[in-house]
Amino acid sequence: MDVRATIGWNMRRLRVAKGLSQERLALEAGIDRSYVGRIERGSENVTVSTLEAVAKLLEVEVADLFTTVTDAGNEQPRLPSGRKPKVKRGA
């Protein structure tokens, strides 16, 4: 896995664990939501200042975004959706 993919994977993993949407993370970090999506897909060369802002919001060290993801195979494990389940309202 290349570095951009590793950063994106860790960013999404940590964001979902915190219960944050891409939109909320982007808003609080002062970046565009589509930029967050591109980072998480590994298609964006993210800046150091953005990494610092994201790490601060996720309450982790910047180095945690570079942690190599390992599993039994070469494929990344699936992450749960970042969306919260819809709540059915009574009729």
C-alpha positions in Angstrom: 0.0 0.0 0.0 1.4 3.4 -0.9 1.7 6.2 1.6 -1.3 8.2 0.3 -3.5 5.1 0.6 -2.2 4.4 4.1 -2.9 8.0 5.2 -6.4 7.8 3.7 -7.2 4.4 5.2 -6.1 5.5 8.7 -7.9 8.8 8.4 -11.2 7.1 7.6 -10.7 4.4 10.2 -10.1 7.0 12.9 -12.8 9.3 11.7 -15.4 6.5 11.7 -14.3 5.4 15.2 -14.9 8.9 16.4 -18.4 8.9 14.8 -17.6 11.9 12.6 -18.9 12.3 9.0 -16.6 13.5 6.3 -18.6 16.7 6.3 -18.2 17.3 10.0 -14.4 16.6 9.9 -14.0 18.9 6.9 -16.0 21.7 8.6 -14.0 21.5 11.8 -10.7 21.2 10.0 -11.5 24.1 7.7 -11.1 22.1 4.5 -13.5 21.0 1.7 -15.6 17.8 2.2 -14.6 16.6 -1.3 -10.9 17.0 -0.3 -11.5 14.7 2.7 -13.0 12.1 0.4 -10.0 12.4 -2.0 -7.6 12.0 0.9 -9.5 8.9 2.2 -9.4 7.4 -1.3 -5.7 7.9 -1.5 -5.9 10.2 -4.6 -4.7 13.4 -2.9 -1.3 14.6 -1.8 -2.3 16.0 1.5 -0.4 18.9 3.1 1.4 18.7 6.4 -0.8 21.4 7.8 -3.9 19.5 6.8 -2.5 16.3 8.4 -1.9 18.3 11.6 -5.4 19.8 11.7 -7.0 16.4 11.0 -4.9 14.6 13.7 -5.8 17.3 16.2 -9.5 16.8 15.5 -9.2 13.0 15.7 -7.1 13.4 18.9 -4.2 11.4 17.6 -0.6 12.1 16.7 0.2 12.9 13.1 2.4 9.7 13.1 -0.7 7.6 13.7 -1.9 8.5 10.2 1.1 6.8 8.8 0.7 3.5 10.6 0.8 0.6 8.2 -2.4 -1.4 8.0 -1.7 -5.1 8.0 -4.0 -8.1 7.7 -3.8 -11.7 6.6 -4.3 -10.9 2.9 -3.3 -8.0 0.7 -6.7 -6.5 0.7 -7.8 -3.9 3.3 -10.5 -5.0 5.7 -13.9 -3.4 5.1 -14.8 -0.5 7.3 -18.3 0.0 8.6 -20.2 2.9 7.0 -19.5 6.3 8.5 -23.2 7.1 8.4 -25.4 6.6 11.4 -28.5 4.4 10.9 -31.7 6.2 10.1 -34.1 6.5 13.1 -37.7 5.5 12.3 -40.1 8.0 13.6 -43.4 6.9 15.2 -46.5 7.3 13.1 
